[in-house]
C-alpha cells in the first residue's frame, strides 16, 4: 500500500460517520445484486429438483433404454463437473473456506470465473441429486459479487473486505430467508468479532437480499414449524443428553469428512476430473431405492417433522444420508454441507425423540427435539453457537425456543471442544493451504489495512504501543475507542475493545490477528 493509499484510509477513518454511511449504501447495492443472483440460483436448483423427481417417476416404470440414458447423462455431468473445477479450482466444495481465506489475505479469487463456475457447477451437482447444499455456494457467490463491486468502484483493500463480507451475509440471508443469521454468521464465523464497520454494510446487504427473496418467493420461512411446544424445565435432562450426542456426532462428522477428502485425493481408480462419477452413479441407484437422500434434503425435513418414518427407517436414512454426504462432498464438486448437516441433525433429533417415546416419554415434543438437534449439530460442526441458534430460530419462524436453542448449542459446543474437534471450515481452509492446491494462490506481499479488535486478556490488552513486538513492516494507522479516533503514539495504551486499523503486508494478517486475539 502506497503512502497515498494510507492517507486515504486515514482520512476515511477520521470521517468515520460518512464512511459508515457510504458502506451502508454500498452494502444495499451489494445485497441487491447478490440477492438477485442467489434468487436465480435457488430457482435453478428448484427447477432441477422438479425435473429430477419427474424423471424418476418415469424411470420407475422400468424403461431400460431410459434408465441407461439417465446413467449415461450422469456420467456426462460428472465429466463436465470435473472440467468446471479444473477451469476454476476455487469453485470446488462449499466456498466458505475460500471466503475466509480471502478475508485473511491468504488466497485470492477471480470474481467472474468463480461466479460462473460456482453457479453452473452447483446447479449441475445438486440438481443431479448429490447430497450437497446451496448455502455455502450462495455465500461464496455473494462474496465474489461484493468483491467484484468493490473493485468496480476502485475501493481500497480494507473496504473490499467489508463489501466481500457484506456479500457473504447477503448470500446466506438469501439462501435461508434468514437476514439476521446472515449478519451473525459474517461476524461470528468470518470476522470473529462484532465490528461496527462490518456490521453496517452486512446488515444493509442481508436485509436487501432478504427483501429480494421475499419479493420473488414469498415471506414464508423455509420450514414452517407452527405450534411447536416449548420444552418443559423437567425435560432439560434430555436436552443435556441430546446436546452431548450431537456434539459427539458433530466431531465424528468433521473427522470423517476430512478423511474422505484424503481418500479421494489418494485414490488412483478415478481420474482427477472424474471424481464426481462415484457419487453420481451411487445417487442414481439410490434414486430408485431411497430417493429421500438425494439433494440437500430441504423437503425431507418437512416429512420428518410430520412423523412419517418409524425408528428403523429414521436410522437407515440417518446412516445413508450421512455416508452419501461424505461421498458427495469428498468429490470436490461445487456444493456445501450446510443443509445436509441440518438434515442429519433433524434425523438425529427425530430418532432421539422416538427412543424417548419407547422409554415412556410423551410424544408431544418430537418436533421440538428436531429443531434443537439441528441447531446443536450445526454448532458442533461449525463451532458457531450464536449463528446456530439464530439460524434455526429464523428458519422455523418462531422465537419461543430460543432459550433451549442457546442451551443445547452451548452443550454441543463444549462437548465438541472437549473431544478436540476443530471448526470444519477452518480445518478445510488449513487443508487447502497445506496441500498447495492450484486454487490456493498465495498473494504477493501487497500492503493492506486491517481492522482488528483488541480482545480482553490478549497480548495487546493493557500494553503500550512502543512495548509491543509488532510484525515486520507493520504500521498502526488509527485506534478507535468507542466513537473516538485516537492518533496512535508510542506511549498510547491499548485496552480491550479498541479497534486497530493496521497497515501491513497481507501475509502478516494472521500474525496480527493472533496478537490481538490470543490470551496471554
Secondary structure, 3 states (H helix, E strand, C coil): CCHHHHHHHHHHHHCHHHHHHHHHHHHHHHHHHHHHHHHHHHHHHHHHHHHHHHHHHHHCCCCHHHHHHHHHHHHHHHHHHHHHHHHCHHHCECCHHHHHHHHCCCCCCCHHHHHHHHHHHHHHHHHCCCCCECHHHHHHHHHHHHHHHHHHHCCCHHHHHHHHHHHHHHHHHHHHCCHHHHHHHHHHHHHCCCCHHHHHHHHHHHHHHHHHHHHHHCCCCCCCCCCCCCCCHHHHHHHHHHHHHHHHHHHHHHHHHHHHHHHHHHCCCCCHHHCHHHHHHHHHHHHHHCHHHCCCCHHHHHHHHCCCCCHHHHHHHHHHHHHHHHHHHHCCCECECHHHHHHHHHHHHHHHHHHHHHCCCCHHHHHHHHHHHHHHHHHHHHCCHHHHHHHHHHHHCCCCCHHHHHHHHHHHHHHHHHCCCCCHHHHHHHHHHHHCCCCCCCCCCCEEEEEEECCCCECCCCCEHHHCCCCCCCEEEEEEECCEEECCCCCCECCCCCEEEEEEEHHHHHHHHHHHHCEC
